[in-house]
Amino acid sequence: MVIAQATPVSSLDISGPQPVGWIYTVCPRPAPGTTCPANADTVSPYGGVRLALQPGDRLKIRFVNNLPSVPPDSLDRIHDDPLLALNPSNLHTHGLIVAPAPNSAPPPRVPVYGDFIFTSVFNPANGNPAAYDPGAFTKIHAHGDVVSTGAVDYDIQIPANHPSGAYWFHPHMHGLALNQLSAGLSGIISIGNVANYACADESCRHPVPESAVRHLILKDMQVLADNTGFFQEDPDFCANQASDAPLGEGVCPGDPSAYAGGQWFFTLNGQRYPKIPVATADGEVWRFTNASGSASYDLRLIDDQTQLPMAVQILSIDGVALSFPSGATADQMVEIGGNRLRLAPCGAASGAAPGALSAVSVAPALSPFSAAPVCATEIVMMPATRVETYVVYRDARNRIASAPEKATATLLSAGISTGPGGDSWPAVKLAKVVFPKGRSQAVSEALHLKAQPSPETVSAPLASAAVLRGPSFSCQPLAAGHHRRIYFGNPNVPDGTGPGSDQYGEAIFGLGYEEIDEHGQPVPNTFQDFKRFDPADTLCVRINPGETSVTETWELYNLATELHNFHIHQTKFRRIDPAATMDGPLNPASRHAGVWEDTVPLPVAEPGPGSQPALDPEATSCTIADFKAGRCTATPIYVSIPFTQPGTFVFHCHILEHEDGGMMRAVRVAPASN
């Protein structure tokens, strides 16, 4: 059982009354009822819990919404949906390749869902949504299920060949996603064991033990001077500090003018600036999950003695182990990784300066079944990203070395800007790391990685037609050589107060679309300008004959002057370049995906003369017309996406301010037999 409820947060080391967050209480599900017993089997940590699963497992959850109602004037998106004040919620298993099954239980039974986000679960203690605002109730009910009894069941089959790795769960209530994650609602999921893909030696006689894995959830909370939580997260909360102010240990002070006396806490597993003792000289595997609603991190591990960044080996991004061919160049690896890594040699390299990206030396593949090792001194983690690292004491040349007595390092976020029109996320110390004396005896320079199942082959054992909602619908596959182009930016609306704003002055976000033919030209009558999320407006994808997966190419353009963070449900994707050489890892036919991911940052646009941002300093997005007319330059990101799960789900920007503001669209995957 998973219960969403308000609970005091006691782990922030704050004076005065404890701020109240929204937290998942988890316990073995009792046969009757919707409450957890007050015993040792019930856990309710702000930092989050981990659901440890294996491929082939069946995840069954009774979800209960006990969240309080919220003042309407505290919600940015209340004008979009007045029912948000009643604090409805739901669950999403992020990154899992599972079926988005709608309700399979007819009334009056408790609804039973797969990983299906088009449902709103209301706490009956907050009032009946149909009576609270009949018009809003009719609107939300037209686009999804409304559950007024406060409880639903989730029944999710994990495919037997699902990749092992790091995943997570969180609410996906459109309009409230930012608030609910900022308040603390999230947890993590692990599939399989690290030994399924990581070994200390080439012959894999010594797989990495599960005892060497440390799960680290990055979670932040803004607290006002009166110790109440501020869940409509403001990136400028800690602005206007003295230039010589030292980095805070897990906290930064509020803006003296806007948030005087407030504090913004950045925690690891709910702990403010914890001490992390690395258990043995052989090092540990650290699995990071950025569970922030909108904040980005620039992670670095700084050796306290030398003040130099310490390299860590990157094992996976978004849950699937890396798989670069031995001939991959540093530029290719950085590009495939979404420009999130500052690479470093995994050990000494001839002529390589510590931390110098231009001097990267990529080691060859360590065995026929292994990927070339990848090390980095800097990891950029946008919201929802998971990165798995191997942390062991290394010297200034990135070699695994003997740690001196009392060797320590500081894990910190160096602070990051998401573009001229974006946000600046603060720098902060996150943890003190203590290394044991001595050198690793099990690992020479890097762990060895084995290939994982490709997401193209993962499918849940469900009858595909059973997971579709509503009547049959027409859905034609893309013509040969065609692909989809998706635009990210800010819509302009007739009654808006300015470009990219609604009538209330709130920023709004949207997606544009068109189909592109085999000659690179737009297909007539497929264009759609920037538009906010509409559940009734879906892209249709058709599974191949024989109910086998279909793979599409999507071309992603960010026309904004701030980063966006593309995410899609029920599948993963890999970066490609249609113009790549046949033997390159970016070639669509390459056997080495490099990275199978479910989030990727989209680079910012460069507005030119005559573009909307050039004409209006308040604008943070070019129009699609600017782009087509050459007044705005944007870098395309091509991704290859295998679809294996029939049903209806979404893709969106996983900066939740943007998703709540409308940067999301539904996808409907139809079986070939439909």
N, C-alpha and C positions, 0 to 999 in steps of 0.2 A: 504494500500500500504506500502511496506517495501523497502526502497531504501538503498543500500550499497554505501557509498560514503566517500571521504576524508573530514575530518572536524577538525579544531583546537580543542585541548582538553584544556579547560580553568579551570578545577577543580583541578589541581594537585598542585596549590600554588607554581609555579615555576617562578623564575625571568627570564626576557628576553622573547624572542619570544615563543609563545605557540607551543608545539609539535603537529604535525598533526597525528591524528589517523584515523582509518577506522571505521565508525560508521553507525548504522542503523538509518535512518530517517523514522518515522512512521506517517501516517496520514490516515484518512478515505479515501478510494479509490475514486478519482474523476471519473466520467463516462468516459471521454476520457483522453488520455495523460498518461505520465509517470513521472509527477512532482507533488510535494506536494505544496499546497498553503502556502504562508507566513502568517499564522495566528495562533491563539492559539490552533487550532486542530492539528497542526504539532509539533511533539516532536523529538528531536535529541540529547539525552543525551549520553555521553560516558559511563556512568554507566549502561546503558541498560534500556529497557522498559519491562513492564509486560503485557502479553495478558491474560486477566481474562476470563476463559471459564467455562462452566458447562457440565456435562455428557449429551450427546445427541446433543451438539452444532455442527455446521458445520463451520470450519475454512477456510475462503477463503482469499488468499493473492495474490496480484499482486507484484511479486518480480522484482526489477529493479537493474541491476548492473551498477553503475556509478563509479566504482573504477578506480583509475589511473593504468597505466602500471608500472612495477617495473624494475629496472636495473637487467639484468640476473645474474650478478656476486654477487648479494645480496641474491640469493636463493640457498640453499644447494641442492635442488632436481632438479635444472634446467637441468642437464644432463639426467634425467629420462624423462622429458617432456619439450622441449623448449617453448611450448605454455604457460607455467606457467608465463612467463614474461608479458603476456597480462592480467594477474590477473583475470581469470575466477572464477565464484563463483556459489553457489546454497544455498539451505536451507535444514536443517534437524531438525525435531521436536523430540528432544532427550527424550527418556523414554516413549513416548506415544505408546500405543498398538493400532496402526492404520495401515491401508493398505498401502503397498509400491507400489501404483499404478503407472504404467508408463503413458506416454502421452496418453490422451484420445481424443485429438482434432486434426483432420487431417489438413495438410497444406491447405491453408495459414493461418489458424487461429493461435492465440497465443497458444503455448503448455500448457496443463493443467495436472498437476501431483498430485499424492498423496505424501506420505513421501518417495520420490524416489530420491536416491542420484546419480544415474548413468546418470547425465546430467551436462553439462558444459555451463554456461551462460556467454557469452563474451560481454563486453562493446564495441559497434561498434566504439566508439571514439578512441579506442586503436588499431584499425586495424582489417582486416579480417583474422581470424586464418587460413583459407584455403590458403591464399596467403602468410602469414607470414612464415609458414613452412609446405609445402604440405605433407611431409612425416609424421610429427608429427600429422597433422590434420587427415590423413587417419587412423593412429593408434588409436587415441582417439575416432574417430567416429565409429570404428569397435566395440568398447566396451560400447558405450553409446551415448546419444543424444548430439549434439552440437548445441547450439542456439546462432546465431551471431547477433541477433537483440537486445539483451540486456534486454529482459523482458520475463518472464513466469508467469503462474498462478499456484497456489497451491490450491487444493480443498480437504480438509481432514475432513472426518466425524469422530467425537468423539463418540465412542460407548456409548449407554445409560447407560450401567453398568460399565463404566470406573472408576477405583479407583480415588478418590479425592486426591489431593496432589500437590507436587512441581515438575515441569518439566522445560525444557528450549529449546531454539532453537539457532542454530549456523550454520556456513557454514560447508560443508563436501566435500571440493574440494581436492581430493587426491594430495599430494605434496605441497599444500599451506595451509592446515588446521591449522598448527601451526602458520604460519605468520598471517593469517587472524584473528584468535582468539587473538593473542598477540597484534594486532593492535586495538582491541576493538569490533570486530563483534560478539555480542551475546546478548541475551535477555532471559527473563524467561516466563514461562507459568504456570498458576495455573488452576487446574481443581477442580470444586466444591468449597465447603466451609469447613473450619476447623471444623465447627459444625457437619459435616457429620460423624465425628469419634472421636471428643474430647469433653469431658464434665468436668465440675468442680465438679460434685457430682455423686454418684453411680447410682442414679435413672435417671440421665441425664435430670433433670428438668432445669439445667442451662448449656446449651451448650456454648462452648467458642465462643464469638462473633468475627466476622471478623475484627472488629476494634482493636482487641488485637493481630493481626498478623502483623509482621514486616518482609518484604522480603529483604534479604541481599545478594548482588551479590559480590563475591570475584573476583576481576579483577586486573591484574597487567600489568605494561608497563615499559619496559626498555628504558631510554632516554639518548642519548649520550651527550657529553659536549657541542656540538653545538645546543642542544635541538631538534635534529631529533630523531624520534623513531627508535628503533632497534628491528625488529620484528622476526628475526631468533633467538628466545630466547636462551640465554646462561645461564645455571645454575650457572656458575662461575662468573657471572657479578659482584658480591659483594665480591669476594674472597680476601684473604690477608689483612684483617683488623686487627687493634690492638686488642689483646685479652681482653683488658679492655674497649673497646669501648662500650658505652651504646646502648641499643636497639633504633633504629630509630622509630620515630612516623610516620608510614606509608611509610617509605622510608629507603633504605640503600645505602651508597655511592659506586660508582664503584671501581673495582679493581684498585689500584694506578698505576699499570704497564700496564694493558690491557685496562681499561676503565676509565682512570683518568678524573675527572670532571663529569662523568656520574652519573646518579641516577636511582635506580630501585624502582618504586612506587607500593605500594600494597594498593588498595582502597576498600572501601565498597560503593557500588552504585556510584562509580566514585569519591567518596570523600576521600581525604587523612586525616586520623586520625580524623574522626568526633566524636562529642559528641552525645551519644545515651541516651536520657532521657526515662527511663521506665515509661510509662504513669501512672500506678496505682500500688498500693501495691499488687494487685492480679497478677501482672506479665504480661508477654507477650509471645506469640509464635513467635520464630525466625526461619525463613526458610533460611538456608544458601545454596547457589549454588556456587561451585568452577568452575568458568568460565575460568580458566587459561588454556592455551594450554598444559602446561607440569608441572607447579609448584604444589607441594603438601603442605598442611598446617597441623600443629599440634595445633589445637585450644584449648585454655585454657582461662578461665575467672578467673582472680586473684583478690581477695579481697585486695584493696589498704591498708586497715588497718592492716590485719593479715598477708598479703602476702601468704595466703593459696589459693589453687585452690577452686573455688566455684562449687558445683555440679549443673548440669542442667539435666532435664529429657529429654530423647531421645524419641521423638514421632514417627519418621519415618526415614527411610533411602531410598533414591532414590524414594520417592514419595508415598510409601504405608505404612500405620501405622503398627507398630510392633505388633506381636501376639505371645508372648511366653507363654507356659503353666506355671501354678504355680509351677510345680516341676522342672523347668529348672534350672540347676546349672550355676554358674558364668562362668565356663570354657566353657560350651555349648553356652552360650550367646555370649561370646567373639569370639568363633570359628564361629558361625553362622553369626555374624556381621563382619566377615572378619578381625578380630584382629585390628579393627579401634577404639575401645573404651577402656578407662580405667574406669572400673565400680566403682560405689560408691553406698552406701545405699541411697535410697530415704527417708531420715529421719534417726533418730537415730537407731542404731542397737547394740545389746549387744556385747561388745568386739570389735566393728569395729573402727579401727583407720581411721582418715580422709584420703581419697585418697588411702587407701591400697587395692590393688586388691585382695589380699588373704583373706581379711576379709569381702568380699562382703556379704550382706544379701539381698536376693531377696524376696520382699514382695509377698504374694499370690495374685492371681487374685482378682480384687476388685468387680467383679460381674459376673454373668454367661456369659455376653456378652463382658467382658473386658479382656485385656491382662495384665499380670503382669507388673508393672511399671519398667522402666529401667532408671537409672541415671548414669551419667559419669562425671568425672572431666577432661577428655582429649578425644578429637575427632580428629582422623586422617582423613583428607579429601584429597584423590587423585583427579586428574582432573576429572571433570564431576559429581562428587558425590554431592548429595543433602542430607542434614541432617536437620531435623526439631526438634527444641528443645523448651522446656518450661523453660523460664528464670524468676526466682523470687528470692528475697533476701533470702539467706540461711546462717545459722551460720556455725561454724567450724565443727559441727557434721552433717552437711547436712540437718538440719531441717529447714523448712520454719519458719522464725523468723521475729521479728519486726526490721525493718531497723532503725538504728540510724540516727540522723540528718546528712545530707551531706554524706551519705554512697556512696562510689564509688568503681568501679572495673575497671580493664584493660583487654580488650579482646586482646589477642595476639596469634601469632603463634610462638611456641617455637623452630622452626627449625626442620628439619627432613632429615635424610639420607635414600636413597632408596637402600642401599646395597653396598658391597665392590666395585662392578663394576658400581655403579649407581651415582646418583647426590646428592649433599647436598644443600637443599633449605634453605634460610636464615631465621633467627629469626627476627621478627619485631612486633612492637605494631600496632594494627589495629584500635582500638577505645577506647574512654573513656566512661564508662557506669555509669549513675547516677540513683540511686534508690530513690524513694520517701519514706519519713518517714512513718513508720507504718507496720502492718502485714496484709497479705492476709486474708480476711474474707470469701472468696469463696472456697479456696482450702486448705485442711488440709496438705497433704504431696505430693500428685501427682495428675495429671489429669487422668481421666478415659478414656480408649480407646475402641472404638467399632470396631468390625470386619469390614473389607472392602471387596468388591468383589474380589474373587480370579482371578488372571490373566488367569487361566486356562479356565475361563468362558467368557472372554471378546472377542468379535468378532465384526468386523465392518459389517454393513448391506450391503455387496457388493456381487455380483455374483463372486464366487471365480475364475472361469475360466477367467474372464475379466481382472484380474490383472497380468496375465502371459505374458511375452514377448516371441515372436517368436513361432516356431512350437512346436508340442508336443515332449516330450522327455521321455526316460525311467527313471523311478524313483521307486525303490523298497524300501519298509519300512525295517527298521532294523529287523533282526530276533529276535524272543523272547529271552530275556536275554542278548542281545548284547547291547553294548554302544560304544560311540565314545571317542577316546583319542586324545587330541590336545596338541601339544608341542609348547612352546614359546621359541625363542632363535634367534641366529644370524647365517645366512647362510654363508658358505664359497664359494666363486666363483673363477673360474680359473684365472681370470685376476685381482683379488683383491690385494690391497697393503698389506694385512694382514688378519688374521682371523676376520670375521665379517665386512669387509670393501670392498667397491667397488674399481674400478680402479682409482678413483679420490681421494681415501682416506676417503670418507664419510662412516660413520657407516651405515650398512644396517641391516634390521630386517626381520624376517619371521616366518612362522608357519609350523609345521609338523603334520602328521595325520596318524592314523590307526584305524581300527575297531577292537573291542575286543569282543570275544565270551563269552558265559555264564560260561566258566571255567577260565576266566581271561587271555586267550591266544590270541595273535594277529591273525586276520583272514588273510590267505594268499592273496597276491596280493592287499592288501589295503594300504600298507605302502607308505608314501610320506615323504621324508626328508625335512628339512627346506627349505622353498621356499618363495620368495617375492610375493607380491600381484599380481595376474593375474586375471583380471575381467572375463576371459573365464573359469577359473577353479572354479567350484562351488561344494559345498556339496548339496546333494539333500535330502530333507525331505518330506515325504508323509503324508498328512492329512488322518485321519481315515475315514472309510466308513461313509456315511451320512454327510460328510463335517464337522465332529466334530474334536476338537483339538487332537493332538497327543503329548505325553510327552516323551522326550528322556533324558537319563542320559549322561552327558559329563564329562570326566575325564581330568582335566587341569593340565599340568605339566609345570612349569617354569624352564628351564635348564640354565638360565642366572644368573649372580651374581648381578643382579639389579632387583628391583621389576618391574613386568608388571601388567597392570590394565585391566583385561578382561571386555569387554563390548559387548553386542549384541543388535541389533535393533529389533523393532516390538514386543518385548516380555519382560518378566522378568523371573528371575530364583530364586531358593532357594537352599541354601546349604543343602546337605544330606551326610550321611555316610552309605554305603551299609551294614556295620557291626554293625550299631547302634541297641540298644535294641528296642523291639517293642513299649515300652512306652516312648521312648526318642524323643525329638523334631527333631533330625537329621535323624530319621527313614523316609524312602521315603514315607511311608503311613501315617505319622503324620498329624493330622488335623491342627496343628499349624505350619505354615511355619517359624515363628520367624521373618524372614526378607525376603520380596520379593524385589530383587534389580536388577539393570541393570549394575552395575559395581562391581568388587571385586578384591582386590589386590591379586596377586599370590606370595607366599613366594619364596625367592631366593634359588638357588641351592647351594650345598656344593661340590665343586670339590675335588676329591681325587687324589691319586698318579696315574700318567699316563694319566690323563684327559687333554683336550686341555688347560684349564687355568693353570694347573700345569706345562705344558711343554712350554707355551708361556705366559709371563706376560702381553702381550698386549691383550690377549683374555679375553672377558667378558662373554663367554657362553660355556658351555659344548656342545659337539655334542650329537646327539641322540644315536650314537654308544657308546659313553662314558656311557650314562645312561643304555643302555641295557647290557653293559659289567660289570656294577657295579662300574665303575670308578667315578661316579657322583651320589650324593644322592639328590633327589628332593621330596618334599611333595606334594602329589596329592590333588587337590581341586575338590570334586565331586559336580556337580550342576544338578538339575532337571529342565528342560526347557520345558514349554508348548508352542507349536506352534499353533497359531490360525489364522495367517494372511498369506494367500497364496501370493506368489510373490517372488521377488528377493531383497535381502538386504544383510547386512554384519555383521560380528563380527570382533573385532580388539582390540588392546591395545589402551586405551584412554589416554596414554601419547603420544601427537600428534607428537613429534619427531619420535616416534617408528612407529606410523601409517603411517605418510608420508614416512618413510623409508621402508615400505613394510609389516608391521605386521598386515595384514588384509586378510580376505577371504570372498568370497561371499557365501550366502546360498540361495537356491532356494526351496521354499515350494510349493509343487504341490498338487492340489486338488485330492481327491480320484477318481474323475471322469475322470482325465486326462488319 
